[in-house]
Amino acid sequence: MKKKIAILGSTGSIGENTLKILKRDKKNFEINLLTTNRNVNKIFNQAREFKVKNLIINDLKSYQKAKSKFKKSKIKIYNNFNSLDKIFKNKIDIIMNSISGLSGLEPTLSSIKLTKKIIIANKEAIICGWNIINQELEKNNTQFIPVDSEHFSLWYGLQ
């Protein structure tokens, strides 16, 4: 059975590299969600290539542009992370959070309850919100995996 995965920040370098890895193993993964802040064209190309049915475009102007430009598409487009509950009715296998900066904290907190495993490449969220993140991880029985040496070191040091 395919593992269901969401990639938050799919148009950034870590998100793109995650997609490259998944491309090699498409038969074992189903991507259910991609997100971006503004990069509408890139995220739609990714959605077409990986047959993704849900997108979050966080920037309001970019979201409106996408809704207009791709209104005939079967892809569902949402504007913020409050939509995660609508997209995922049950826990999915993996959420990869590669949103950079402090803006990655809220999506991290919103997604913990919706996944079995959260993989994170966002040191700002770990530094600023670790106590809250850890509480949510324990409450929701969600596994936490930091990627990149800086993120792992922060997580390991907080243990």
C-alpha positions as CSV (number, residue, x, y, z in Angstrom):
1,M,0.0,0.0,0.0
2,K,1.3,3.5,-0.9
3,K,2.3,5.8,1.9
4,K,0.4,9.1,1.8
5,I,2.5,12.2,2.1
6,A,2.1,16.0,2.1
7,I,5.0,18.4,1.4
8,L,4.7,21.8,3.0
9,G,6.9,24.2,1.1
10,S,7.2,22.0,-2.1
11,T,8.5,24.9,-4.3
12,G,11.6,25.6,-2.1
13,S,14.9,23.8,-2.4
14,I,14.2,21.2,0.3
15,G,10.7,20.6,-1.1
16,E,12.0,20.2,-4.6
17,N,14.7,17.7,-3.4
18,T,12.0,15.8,-1.5
19,L,10.0,15.5,-4.8
20,K,13.1,14.3,-6.7
21,I,13.6,11.5,-4.1
22,L,9.9,10.6,-4.3
23,K,10.0,10.6,-8.1
24,R,12.4,7.7,-8.0
25,D,9.9,5.7,-5.9
26,K,6.5,6.8,-7.2
27,K,5.0,3.3,-6.7
28,N,5.4,3.5,-2.9
29,F,4.2,7.1,-2.3
30,E,1.0,9.1,-3.0
31,I,1.4,12.8,-2.6
32,N,-1.9,14.3,-1.2
33,L,-0.9,17.9,-0.7
34,L,1.7,20.5,-1.9
35,T,2.0,24.0,-0.6
36,T,3.7,27.2,-1.6
37,N,3.6,30.8,-0.6
38,R,3.6,32.4,-4.1
39,N,5.1,30.2,-6.7
40,V,1.9,29.3,-8.6
41,N,3.4,28.0,-11.9
42,K,5.9,25.8,-10.2
43,I,3.4,24.2,-7.8
44,F,0.9,23.5,-10.6
45,N,3.7,21.8,-12.6
46,Q,4.5,19.7,-9.5
47,A,0.8,18.9,-9.0
48,R,0.5,17.7,-12.6
49,E,3.6,15.7,-12.6
50,F,2.8,13.9,-9.3
51,K,-1.0,13.9,-9.8
52,V,-1.7,15.9,-6.6
53,K,-5.3,16.9,-6.0
54,N,-4.8,19.5,-3.2
55,L,-2.8,22.6,-3.0
56,I,-2.4,25.4,-0.5
57,I,-1.2,28.7,-1.8
58,N,-0.7,30.9,1.3
59,D,-0.2,34.3,-0.3
60,L,-3.7,35.8,-1.0
61,K,-2.9,37.5,-4.3
62,S,-1.2,34.4,-5.6
63,Y,-4.1,32.2,-4.4
64,Q,-6.6,34.5,-6.2
65,K,-4.4,34.4,-9.4
66,A,-4.3,30.6,-9.2
67,K,-8.1,30.2,-8.6
68,S,-8.7,32.3,-11.7
69,K,-6.0,30.8,-13.9
70,F,-6.7,27.2,-13.1
71,K,-10.4,27.3,-12.4
72,K,-11.0,24.4,-14.9
73,S,-8.5,22.2,-13.2
74,K,-9.7,19.4,-10.9
75,I,-7.1,20.4,-8.4
76,K,-8.6,21.8,-5.1
77,I,-6.8,25.0,-4.1
78,Y,-6.9,26.4,-0.6
79,N,-5.5,29.6,0.8
80,N,-4.2,28.7,4.3
81,F,-3.3,26.0,6.6
82,N,-6.7,26.1,8.4
83,S,-7.8,23.9,5.4
84,L,-5.7,21.0,6.5
85,D,-8.6,19.5,8.5
86,K,-10.7,19.6,5.3
87,I,-8.0,18.0,3.2
88,F,-7.1,15.2,5.7
89,K,-10.1,13.4,7.3
90,N,-7.7,10.7,8.7
91,K,-4.1,10.7,9.7
92,I,-1.7,10.5,6.8
93,D,1.6,8.7,6.9
94,I,4.1,11.6,6.5
95,I,4.1,15.3,6.4
96,M,7.3,16.9,5.3
97,N,7.6,20.5,6.5
98,S,10.2,22.5,4.6
99,I,8.7,25.9,5.1
100,S,11.5,28.2,6.0
101,G,11.5,30.8,8.9
102,L,9.1,31.3,11.7
103,S,6.2,31.1,9.2
104,G,6.7,27.3,9.4
105,L,5.7,27.1,13.1
106,E,1.9,27.4,12.6
107,P,1.8,24.8,9.8
108,T,3.9,22.5,12.0
109,L,1.5,22.8,14.9
110,S,-1.6,22.4,12.6
111,S,-0.3,19.3,10.9
112,I,1.0,17.3,13.9
113,K,-2.5,15.9,14.7
114,L,-3.0,14.9,11.1
115,T,0.0,12.7,10.6
116,K,1.7,9.7,12.0
117,K,5.2,11.2,11.2
118,I,6.3,14.7,10.7
119,I,9.6,15.4,9.1
120,I,10.9,18.9,9.6
121,A,13.5,21.1,8.0
122,N,12.8,24.3,9.9
123,K,15.1,25.2,12.8
124,E,13.2,28.4,13.6
125,A,10.0,26.4,14.4
126,I,12.1,24.0,16.6
127,I,13.8,26.9,18.4
128,C,10.8,29.1,19.0
129,G,8.1,26.5,19.5
130,W,9.7,23.3,20.8
131,N,7.7,23.1,24.0
132,I,4.4,23.4,22.2
133,I,5.6,21.1,19.4
134,N,6.7,18.5,21.8
135,Q,3.3,18.7,23.8
136,E,1.4,18.2,20.5
137,L,3.7,15.3,19.4
138,E,3.1,13.5,22.7
139,K,-0.7,14.3,22.8
140,N,-1.2,13.0,19.2
141,N,1.3,10.1,19.2
142,T,3.2,11.6,16.3
143,Q,6.7,10.7,15.4
144,F,9.1,13.7,14.9
145,I,12.1,13.4,12.5
146,P,14.3,16.5,12.0
147,V,16.4,16.6,8.8
148,D,19.6,18.4,8.1
149,S,22.4,18.5,10.6
150,E,21.4,21.8,12.3
151,H,17.8,20.6,12.8
152,F,18.9,17.3,14.2
153,S,21.4,19.0,16.5
154,L,18.8,21.3,17.9
155,W,16.3,18.5,18.4
156,Y,18.9,16.2,20.0
157,G,20.1,19.0,22.3
158,L,16.6,19.6,23.5
159,Q,16.1,15.9,24.4
